[in-house]
Amino acid sequence: MPTIPSKRKKSLGGGVGMKGIVSAMGMNVEGVLAAGTWSRWLGLYDGQGGGGTIGIFEIGREGDGTGISQLLWSDCGRYLCVVERGSDGVGVWDVRGTGKRLCWLAGRKARTNQRLAVDRIGKEIWSGGQDGCVRVWEDLGMKEGTSEASWGFKAHDDAVSSAGVHPSGSVLATSSGQRHPTAAEPDGRDLDSGSEDDFLSTSYPKSEPLSVSNQAVDNSLKTTALKSIKSLAPLLDRILVQRIKAESKTAGGIFLPESSVKELNEAKVLAVGPGGLDKEGKRIAPSVAPGDKVLIPQYGGSAVKVGDEEYSLFRDHELLAKINE
């Protein structure tokens, strides 16, 4: 992947390729490699990076930022999330229209040179901000224009440097902390060795400082049990179900002892993944949909507890039958 080191040295590399130092990479399910640079260029390459060039374009015309720090693909491999430092949003690009941004996930609160990592689970994007909050944007790839966070909560008293969700969707891990400004560093910038000329010369709006000098210092790691079942987004061919509880009293109103109530193998489908992939990489649609009633094995599956409720994750092929009523 030939790159041009900086705009002051365009002659290097024969003027071919992206401009800048490669700062982030990500590969989708179809083997398309995305590479981003500090100078805000994005390149797409097929054959897991060993094939030809699909497209090269500059994202500097869209949104704000000081350089690409992370690239995340959607499960279907069509949408690419571009995360930057010094940016209050995440850009979502439809790779079928190279060079055109589909959606801007606004309100991230991350106008800092510190890398604030983002995570994706299903069609949700999770991101921390300088204000200590974690925000979630839902329906990835289904919205156009500017999209505000669907919901969020206060997780730390300092900048949330990383937010990661367990594949089951039931546990969130976060870390916090930042370098607070001093008299020698009035703006609190963290200029690391990965920066280049374009990055070092970037100016920021004076109305929105990079750091808050009176913010509490909180260098910590946390794990949070997610209380809402909406946060569970099954991946691939996984199916989220909740077992239907048996009646604890008879038709005559007599309550049965807990030991005599048999556990039913019937369950309600709450959410389904996008589907697995066949040998050719094509998506296989799930055989059930949310709201369906199914017959599940007596044993197996992955148990998930959210709050006081218990759920299970099964593979599509593990379900025994669909109950038509």
Salt bridges, closest charged atoms under 4 A:
GLU62 OE1 - ARG101 NH2 3.93
ASP64 OD2 - ARG111 NH2 2.68
ASP75 OD1 - ARG120 NH2 3.00
GLU84 OE1 - ARG40 NE 2.75
ASP88 OD2 - ARG111 NE 3.72
ASP94 OD2 - ARG78 NH2 3.00
ASP94 OD1 - ARG96 NE 3.78
ASP131 OD2 - ARG135 NH2 2.49
ASP158 OD2 - HIS180 NE2 2.95
GLU185 OE2 - ARG179 NH2 3.38
ASP187 OD2 - ARG189 NE 2.56
ASP190 OD1 - ARG179 NH2 3.78
ASP192 OD2 - ARG85 NH1 3.35
ASP197 OD2 - ARG8 NH2 2.69
ASP198 OD1 - LYS7 NZ 3.92
ASP198 OD2 - LYS19 NZ 3.25
GLU208 OE1 - ARG111 NE 3.11
ASP218 OD2 - HIS156 ND1 3.35
ASP237 OD1 - ARG315 NH1 2.56
GLU263 OE2 - ARG243 NE 3.71
GLU280 OE1 - LYS282 NZ 3.66
ASP292 OD2 - LYS322 NZ 3.52
GLU325 OE2 - LYS293 NZ 2.61
